[in-house]
Amino acid sequence: MPAELEPRVIHINDCANVARTLVDEAHRRNLSWDFMPPDAVRPGQGFGSGMKARLAQLPYQLRHASAALGHDVLHFHYGTTPSVFDKPFLPRKPYLLHLHGTDIRTQWPQPAFHDQIQRAIDGAQGVYYTTLDLEENATAARPDAQYLPAPLMFDRIPEWSAPEGRTRISFASRWDDSKNVALQLETAAALVKAFPDAEVLGLDWGPGAAEAQRLGVRLVPKMPHGDFLDYLAGASVVVGQSAGILAVSELEALAAGVVVACPGTQWTGPAGEPPVLQGTPEEIVEQVRVTLEDPAAMASRLSGPAWVRKNHSAADQVALLQSAYRAAASSS
């Protein structure tokens, strides 16, 4: 279908750069999808009442109206986002919904959020979830929900350049319960003890960060995405989250060519077993020890970049979504 006949689409909100990645890839394919970033969707403190608050929120309401009036299909990211557009003065447009994690894993079962998120799911033309651990809740809420793994644009990712001299072990995830922080901290302690001459780095992010620092992890501040990619690509080994899934950070490290170790046991989906080291903290230590003897050989054996390119291509997902948008637009 010629680009000028494609439905007018806007992605609203974002998590882990999924929306931004899809929109940027669409632009590369000469599709004029639009994007409304999180800070344009709602104020950081949420919507309030009263005259002063309403005046401050007017720019948001105008953006919402422009998005709804100017597009044929809306694509919301995160389960609570559609409710922001559920206003009597806004035209109702067909929409798709991406579920990203906390929304369907944690909030959907809670009485305070359940009805809001379930309405959003029920009203969508199509529902997607981004990681395998979300399947049970997502398909319970919507039996036809589809697994659409987090996409990457590979030309953004730097090539792995292992540091010369001192070994660098870099943790990729924030330190909180959604990442199984207890196992992550146990692994950090084991790595610091096993490799006293190594530089063990982690993000200064999450309630467990102070404990990680106490255990010997050197914390680095949160950083722009490009700098974070360099942080991953400059490691001898990257340690991913301990929740059994590969999120965008782990995928980016794999795509760069770094050996990634993920404590615990990985979920296995349509792509098969992910090419990462896994196991108990003690098993991770021994596998990292073997890796550090010849990191390039281990990286070659695991072949992370090829696996990620096969299973997490933004280009493939844009083509799939084009069909979904056409179907949604024709239903309105």
N, C-alpha and C positions, 0 to 999 in steps of 0.2 A: 504494500500500500504506500503511495507517495506520502512523504512526510507531512505535506500540507493537509492531508486528509486524515491523519492520525488524530485520535482524541487529544484534547488539551488536558494535560496531567500536571498535578502539583503534589510533591511529597511534603508532608507536614510533620514537623518534629524530627528527631533523629536520636539514635542510640548507637554507640560504637562506630559512628561514621557509615553505617549501612546505607542510609538514605542519600547522604552526600556522594558516596561511591557510585550508587546506581544512577543518580542524576548526572554526575560527571561522565560516566560511561555512555549514557544516553546522548549527551551533547557530542561526544566523539562520533556517534553514529548519526549525527544531524537530526536528532530528535529534540524538540524544544520543551523538554520537561522542566518544570519550575521547582523551586525548593524554598520552604519556609523553615529556617533554623529554629532550634528550641527557644532562643531568647526573643524571637519574634512571635512565638505562639502564645506565651503567657508570661506575666511578670514573675520574677524570681520568688517573690513572697506570695504568689497566688493572687486570685481575683478577690477584691474586697467589696464591701458595700459602703453606702454613703456618697454624698456628692463629690467630695474631694477624690475619693478612690475611683469613682466612675469617670471623672474627667481625666485622671491619670491613665486609665485603661482605654480611653477612646481610641488611641492609635492601634491598639491590638484589635479592637472590634472592627475598625476600618480595614485592617489587613485581612481579617477573617472574611469580611464581606467581599473584598476584592478577590480573594482566593475562590470563594464559592461561586461568585458571579462570572469569573473569568476562566473557569475550567470545567471540563466535562466530567472528569473523574478525579477524585481526591484519594490520595494514598497516605493513610495515617500510620505513624509509628508510635507504638506504646499504647496499651489498652485503655488508658484514661483519656487519651487525646481526642477521640471523636466527641466526647461530651462537651468539649470546649466549643464545638461548632453546632451543638444541639440548641439552637436559639430560634424562637418563632420568627424573627425578622431575617433569618438567613435561608436562602433557597436550599432545598435538599437535593444533594447530588449523590450519585452512586459512589461508593468508596470501597477501597480495600484496606486491610488492617494487618500490620506486622506486629506480632507479639515478640518481645525481646528478652524476657527473663523475670524480673521481679514482678511485673504486672500479672503474668499468668501463674508463675510459680508461687508467689507469696501473697499478693493482694487479692487475686481472684477467689481464693478460698475464704477470705475474711468477710464477715458480714458487712463491714463498713464500705467495702469496695465491690463486693460480688455483683450486685445488681447493675451497677454502673458499667462494669467491664463486660458483663454478660450481654447487656443491651448493645454495647458497641460491637461485640462479636456477632450477635444475631443479625444486626443490621448491615453487615458487610457483604459485599458481593463475593469476596474471597478472603481467607484468613491464612496467614503464614506464620511459622515459628522458626527461630533461627538456630536453636541448638537441640540436640537429641534428648536432653533431660527434660525438655518442655513437652514432649510428645503426649504423655499421659494426660496432663491437665488440658492441653490445647485441644486434643481430640475428644476429651470428655465434654468440653465446652462447645466444640464444633466438630462433629465427626469428619467433615471433609477438609479440615485444616491441613495445610501442606507444609512439609519440611522444606525450607528454602535456606540453605546454609549461608552464613555470612559471606558476602562477596568481597573480592579484592580486585584492585586495579594494579597490575604487576609492575607497570612502568614507574610507579611511585616508590617502590621498595628498593633500598640500596642493596648492593651485593655484600655478602658477608665478608668481613675483613677481620679475622681473629687477631686480637692484640698481641704484639710482640713483647716478649719478656714476661711480665707478671700475668698469671692466669686471672681471668675475670669471669665470675659467675653472676649472672644478672637475673633477678626475679622480675617477671613481666607483669604481675597482677597486684592489685591493691590488697591490703591485709584486712579482709572482713569475712563474715560468716558465709556470704554467697560464694566465696572461693575456697571454702573449707579451711579457714584460717588456722585452726588447731594443727592440722596436718602440715600446712605450709610452714608454720613456725617450727614444728618438730624437724622438718626437713632442713630448714635454714640452720638450726642449731647443729644438726649432724654434718652439714657441709662446712660450716665454720670450723668445727672441731677437726674434721678429716683433712682439710686443706688450709692449714694455718698461714701459709704464704700467699694464698689467693686473695684477690679483692672480691668480696661478696657484696653485691649492690642490690638495693631494692627501692621501691617507690615510697616516698613519704606521703602515704595516702591510706587511709583506713584506720579503724580503731586499734588494730594490732600492730601498727607501725612502730610505736614506742617499744613494744616488746621485742620486735625484730631487731631494733637498734640495740637493745640491751643484750641480745644474744650475739651481737657482733656484726650485724648487717649494716653497711654504710648506706644511709638513706640519701636519695637524690630527690629534688623537688619534682612535682608534676611539671610537664613541659609541653610545648607545642608538638603536634603530631609528627612533623618532620624530624624534630630533635629526638622524639621517642623512637622513631624508626632507626635512627643512627645509634641510639642506645642499645637497641636489640642487635643490630647488625655488627656492633663492635664487641660483642661478648664471645668468650671462649665457648660457653654453654649458657643457654637460657633455661631457667626453671619456670615452667608454666603453672597455672592454677591447679589446685588439688581437688577440684570438684568433678573430675571425670569427663570433662568436655574441653574442646578447643574453642576458645573465644577468639576474637579478632587479633589480640596481641600475640597469642601463640601461633596463629596462622601466619601473621606477618613475619615472625621469626623464622618459621619453617620456609616461607617463600624466599627469605633472604639467603637461606642455605645453612642457618645455624642449627646445631644439634639442640633439640628441645627435650627436657626431662619433665615429666608431669607425675608427681607423686600420686599414688592411688591406682585405680583401674579405670581405663578409658571406656566410655560408651562406644559401641560399634554399630554403625548404621549402614546405609547403602554404599558408602565409600569403602567399607571394610575397616580393618584396624588402623588407626592413625599411626604414622611413622615417627613415634616419639618413644623415648625411654619411659618406663613406668614401673611402679612397684612401691614397696615400703621405703621409708627414708634410708634404711640400711642398704637396700637394693639399689636405690638411686645413687647413693654414695659410690658403690662399687662400679656401677655403670658409668658414672661420671669419671671415675678414676681411669677406666679403660679408654674412655673417650679422649681424655687429656693426653694420653700417650700418642695419639694421632687423630686430632679432631677432624682433619680433612677425610681420613679414611672412614670414620664413623658417619660423617655427613654424607659421603658417597654411598655408603651401604643403606642408609635410611632413605635417601632420595626424596627429602621433604619438598623441595621446590616443584618437582614433577607432580607429586600427589596433590599439592595445593592447586596448581594450575588446572589439573583435571577436574577437581571437585568444587572449586570456589571461584569460578570465573564470573566476574561482573558482566562480561559481554554475553555469556549464555543466559544469565538471569534477565537481562534487559529484553532479550528476544522473547523469553517466556512471558514476561510481564506485558509486553506489547499486546499479545493475544488476549490476556486477561483484561486489559483496559478496553480493547475493542468490544469484547463481550459485555463488559459493564456498561459502556456507553450506549450500546445498542439496546440495553434493557431498560433505559430510562425513558 
